[in-house]
Amino acid sequence: MGIPESIETLSTDILILGTGGAGLFAALHARQENPDASITILAKGLFGKSGCTRMVQGGYNVALNPGDSIERHFMDSIVGGKWLPRQDLVWTLCEKAIERIYELENELGCFFDRNPDGTLHQKAFAGQSFDRTAHRGDLTGIEIINRLMEKVWTLDIRK
């Protein structure tokens, strides 16, 4: 690989690295919070076809069942991680999960499996003390990325 003769430079107010779930959510929220900002997303892989979220088969963990709580979700996550995760980040993840699942469904149009009574179907996964994993069959990651991609493509964001 030789040295390029010229290097393209870009000017941007907000630079987002990655087009997995975190990167696409960051782009979406950055646009909502900064409507006049110049936003750029860069990825080493194909846009919307790379990143960890696309590979998710299990689902999205969120404490919605009666008796479950953010605190229980937090402790299951910490114990499951052998007390290694940064607790402040795990708390934020657990605390925001309810808000995110409703955003995924109601604002982005994600479809998750349902119980006969219309509530989200949640299954047990990875040492949880409650059925906490909302899912779309075994294609949850693809569902989430596809809906995020559809929304991000409509925004004025350099890709």
Kinemage of the C-alpha trace (Angstrom):
@kinemage 1
@onewidth
@group {chain A} dominant
@subgroup {mainchain}
@vectorlist {calphas} color= white
{ca met a 1} P 0.000 0.000 0.000
{ca gly a 2} L 1.567 3.257 -1.094
{ca ile a 3} L 1.257 6.742 0.281
{ca pro a 4} L -1.736 8.558 -1.232
{ca glu a 5} L -0.916 11.600 -3.317
{ca ser a 6} L -3.631 13.602 -1.645
{ca ile a 7} L -5.727 13.237 1.459
{ca glu a 8} L -9.337 14.309 1.515
{ca thr a 9} L -10.217 16.458 4.504
{ca leu a 10} L -13.685 17.159 5.802
{ca ser a 11} L -14.949 19.759 8.193
{ca thr a 12} L -17.738 18.700 10.540
{ca asp a 13} L -19.245 19.810 13.837
{ca ile a 14} L -20.005 16.291 15.057
{ca leu a 15} L -18.120 13.161 14.007
{ca ile a 16} L -19.618 9.751 14.772
{ca leu a 17} L -17.514 6.614 14.355
{ca gly a 18} L -19.410 3.439 13.540
{ca thr a 19} L -22.775 2.476 12.094
{ca gly a 20} L -23.890 -0.085 14.642
{ca gly a 21} L -26.771 0.640 16.966
{ca ala a 22} L -24.773 3.046 19.137
{ca gly a 23} L -23.461 5.028 16.175
{ca leu a 24} L -26.843 5.282 14.457
{ca phe a 25} L -28.595 6.249 17.693
{ca ala a 26} L -25.846 8.845 18.269
{ca ala a 27} L -26.447 10.291 14.797
{ca leu a 28} L -30.191 10.392 15.312
{ca his a 29} L -29.949 12.050 18.720
{ca ala a 30} L -27.198 14.429 17.594
{ca arg a 31} L -29.465 15.673 14.799
{ca gln a 32} L -32.416 16.063 17.196
{ca glu a 33} L -30.310 18.052 19.677
{ca asn a 34} L -28.321 20.034 17.075
{ca pro a 35} L -30.567 20.706 14.068
{ca asp a 36} L -28.098 23.102 12.438
{ca ala a 37} L -24.890 21.153 13.058
{ca ser a 38} L -22.840 19.465 10.366
{ca ile a 39} L -22.839 15.754 11.252
{ca thr a 40} L -20.665 13.063 9.683
{ca ile a 41} L -20.746 9.293 10.225
{ca leu a 42} L -17.690 7.201 9.354
{ca ala a 43} L -17.467 3.415 9.403
{ca lys a 44} L -14.784 0.925 8.463
{ca gly a 45} L -17.405 -1.502 7.158
{ca leu a 46} L -20.429 -1.182 4.941
{ca phe a 47} L -22.909 1.393 6.185
{ca gly a 48} L -25.594 -0.433 8.162
{ca lys a 49} L -24.066 -3.847 7.422
{ca ser a 50} L -21.319 -3.866 10.032
{ca gly a 51} L -21.088 -3.422 13.775
{ca cys a 52} L -22.183 -5.650 16.629
{ca thr a 53} L -25.872 -4.719 16.733
{ca arg a 54} L -26.577 -6.246 13.328
{ca met a 55} L -25.334 -9.613 14.605
{ca val a 56} L -27.600 -9.670 17.681
{ca gln a 57} L -29.868 -12.687 17.638
{ca gly a 58} L -30.971 -12.757 21.267
{ca gly a 59} L -32.662 -9.420 21.749
{ca tyr a 60} L -32.721 -6.228 23.782
{ca asn a 61} L -32.771 -6.440 27.578
{ca val a 62} L -35.254 -4.209 29.376
{ca ala a 63} L -36.991 -4.499 32.762
{ca leu a 64} L -40.712 -4.388 31.940
{ca asn a 65} L -42.247 -7.392 33.729
{ca pro a 66} L -44.127 -6.999 37.020
{ca gly a 67} L -41.664 -7.513 39.868
{ca asp a 68} L -38.669 -6.690 37.689
{ca ser a 69} L -36.869 -3.378 38.112
{ca ile a 70} L -33.971 -1.283 36.916
{ca glu a 71} L -32.147 -2.266 40.108
{ca arg a 72} L -32.585 -6.003 39.418
{ca his a 73} L -31.534 -5.521 35.795
{ca phe a 74} L -28.462 -3.634 37.022
{ca met a 75} L -27.487 -6.338 39.540
{ca asp a 76} L -27.998 -9.150 37.010
{ca ser a 77} L -25.716 -7.266 34.618
{ca ile a 78} L -23.021 -6.603 37.221
{ca val a 79} L -23.042 -10.152 38.581
{ca gly a 80} L -23.129 -11.603 35.041
{ca gly a 81} L -20.109 -9.469 34.235
{ca lys a 82} L -18.250 -10.826 37.305
{ca trp a 83} L -18.240 -7.294 38.785
{ca leu a 84} L -15.922 -6.100 35.989
{ca pro a 85} L -18.211 -3.629 34.150
{ca arg a 86} L -18.121 0.067 34.972
{ca gln a 87} L -21.109 0.356 37.244
{ca asp a 88} L -21.977 3.914 36.228
{ca leu a 89} L -22.257 2.850 32.576
{ca val a 90} L -24.259 -0.275 33.407
{ca trp a 91} L -26.664 1.820 35.503
{ca thr a 92} L -27.165 4.239 32.594
{ca leu a 93} L -27.752 1.328 30.214
{ca cys a 94} L -30.363 -0.255 32.502
{ca glu a 95} L -32.010 3.059 33.363
{ca lys a 96} L -32.344 4.140 29.714
{ca ala a 97} L -33.440 0.711 28.390
{ca ile a 98} L -37.158 1.412 28.915
{ca glu a 99} L -36.913 4.746 27.108
{ca arg a 100} L -34.948 3.111 24.259
{ca ile a 101} L -37.375 0.209 23.745
{ca tyr a 102} L -40.288 2.643 23.448
{ca glu a 103} L -38.269 4.817 21.070
{ca leu a 104} L -37.415 1.766 18.955
{ca glu a 105} L -41.067 0.758 18.763
{ca asn a 106} L -43.017 3.998 18.726
{ca glu a 107} L -40.679 6.368 16.909
{ca leu a 108} L -38.627 4.078 14.679
{ca gly a 109} L -41.199 1.370 13.981
{ca cys a 110} L -39.321 -1.696 15.214
{ca phe a 111} L -41.473 -4.788 15.509
{ca phe a 112} L -40.856 -7.042 18.490
{ca asp a 113} L -42.599 -10.323 19.212
{ca arg a 114} L -45.788 -10.020 21.278
{ca asn a 115} L -47.706 -12.065 23.806
{ca pro a 116} L -51.381 -12.874 23.067
{ca asp a 117} L -52.395 -9.933 25.314
{ca gly a 118} L -50.351 -7.517 23.166
{ca thr a 119} L -47.487 -6.948 25.614
{ca leu a 120} L -43.887 -7.417 24.539
{ca his a 121} L -42.794 -11.043 24.624
{ca gln a 122} L -39.635 -11.324 26.707
{ca lys a 123} L -37.533 -14.422 27.169
{ca ala a 124} L -34.929 -15.485 29.677
{ca phe a 125} L -31.380 -15.046 28.512
{ca ala a 126} L -27.878 -15.109 29.963
{ca gly a 127} L -28.492 -15.595 33.667
{ca gln a 128} L -31.283 -13.059 34.106
{ca ser a 129} L -33.508 -13.279 37.167
{ca phe a 130} L -36.533 -12.284 35.021
{ca asp a 131} L -37.565 -12.781 31.412
{ca arg a 132} L -36.096 -9.544 30.147
{ca thr a 133} L -35.062 -9.993 26.519
{ca ala a 134} L -37.410 -8.344 24.007
{ca his a 135} L -36.843 -9.829 20.558
{ca arg a 136} L -37.915 -10.174 16.941
{ca gly a 137} L -37.526 -13.914 16.521
{ca asp a 138} L -33.796 -14.456 16.092
{ca leu a 139} L -33.355 -11.371 13.891
{ca thr a 140} L -33.544 -8.616 16.502
{ca gly a 141} L -30.295 -6.932 15.496
{ca ile a 142} L -31.268 -6.754 11.831
{ca glu a 143} L -34.676 -5.306 12.775
{ca ile a 144} L -33.095 -2.604 14.951
{ca ile a 145} L -30.398 -1.663 12.412
{ca asn a 146} L -32.841 -1.582 9.499
{ca arg a 147} L -35.222 0.780 11.303
{ca leu a 148} L -32.364 3.014 12.507
{ca met a 149} L -30.910 3.087 8.987
{ca glu a 150} L -34.254 4.066 7.482
{ca lys a 151} L -34.472 7.022 9.866
{ca val a 152} L -30.846 8.138 9.568
{ca trp a 153} L -31.037 8.073 5.745
{ca thr a 154} L -33.805 10.699 5.914
{ca leu a 155} L -31.636 13.102 7.919
{ca asp a 156} L -29.129 15.632 6.658
{ca ile a 157} L -26.088 13.646 7.793
{ca arg a 158} L -22.949 13.071 5.713
{ca lys a 159} L -22.415 9.323 5.298
